[in-house]
Amino acid sequence: MQAMQVKRVSTRDTYQIRSKVLRPGRPIETCHFEGDAEDQTFHLGAFVENRLVSIASFYFRKNPAFESENQFQLRGMATLKEYRGKGLSRELLNVAFPMIKQNFCNLVWCNARTESKGFYETVGFESEGQVFNIEDVGEHILMYKNIES
Ligand SMILES: CC(C)(COP(=O)(O)OP(=O)(O)OC[C@H]1O[C@@H](n2cnc3c(N)ncnc32)[C@H](O)[C@@H]1OP(=O)(O)O)[C@@H](O)C(=O)NCCC(=O)NCCS
């Protein structure tokens, strides 16, 4: 694969991949997530040959399931089909974790789609609690990773 670059991107930049991968056939408004424009939110994109092909978004948000006061939520993780399995999402997380630590946060959590649970396990996340349904999106499970060390 051609050299890959990770950069910060705007909320708007994420819409095309969110729409295609995460909200196919749904109105573009569904590609805007609560908190997208908050100050501490950041979005990362992986570019291959200057094309944005993989995205992830990070929100300063506490989940009451975890004790830690300072947590980030991971959302909107998606890679275009033809670029999957090449380590792009893993690289986005490798860039994000130190940025999150700089904000004095030591825990990252996400509501993972059950079909993507294997990916999150590969990158060191663990599950918490039972599978639950998010309307129009499907079955999810809460997952988390401590990034202290
Ligand atoms: C889940 C997703 C974001 C992973 O993106 P990706 O760029 O292909 O991931 P990577 O290539 O960085 O994968 C890292 C590792 O996880 C593994 N992996 C990827 N998807 C996996 C899956 N569904 N189950 C098990 N392992 C998986 C890869 O093989 C790789 O392992 P390796 O480093 O040992 O080779 C991508 O498959 C996707 O966009 N899926 C559809 C949208 C989605 O479900 N998003 C998550 C919403 S919660």
The ligand as an ORCA input file, in Angstrom:
! r2SCAN-3c Opt
* xyz 0 1
  C     -13.981     -2.130     12.243
  C     -13.174     -1.344     11.202
  C     -13.275      0.140     11.516
  C     -11.704     -1.820     11.278
  O     -10.951     -1.002     10.392
  P      -9.601     -1.501      9.689
  O      -8.911     -0.294      9.153
  O      -9.899     -2.589      8.747
  O      -8.812     -2.100     10.943
  P      -7.262     -2.482     11.034
  O      -6.785     -2.924      9.685
  O      -6.522     -1.382     11.708
  O      -7.337     -3.717     12.018
  C      -6.472     -3.898     13.101
  C      -6.499     -5.354     13.481
  O      -7.841     -5.781     13.773
  C      -8.204     -6.889     12.951
  N      -9.637     -6.757     12.627
  C     -10.217     -5.814     11.847
  N     -11.570     -6.002     11.814
  C     -11.806     -7.091     12.577
  C     -12.999     -7.796     12.937
  N     -14.220     -7.390     12.529
  N     -12.869     -8.883     13.753
  C     -11.647     -9.305     14.177
  N     -10.500     -8.650     13.890
  C     -10.577     -7.587     13.087
  C      -7.323     -6.752     11.738
  O      -7.163     -7.977     11.077
  C      -6.037     -6.255     12.351
  O      -5.354     -7.318     12.991
  P      -3.775     -7.513     12.820
  O      -3.138     -6.194     13.186
  O      -3.481     -8.611     13.769
  O      -3.594     -7.844     11.381
  C     -13.680     -1.628      9.752
  O     -13.776     -3.018      9.570
  C     -15.009     -1.003      9.411
  O     -15.078      0.135      8.926
  N     -16.131     -1.743      9.653
  C     -17.461     -1.250      9.372
  C     -17.868     -0.115     10.284
  C     -17.835     -0.508     11.748
  O     -18.342     -1.539     12.150
  N     -17.238      0.382     12.550
  C     -17.157      0.202     13.970
  C     -18.395      0.748     14.572
  S     -18.452      0.387     16.320
*
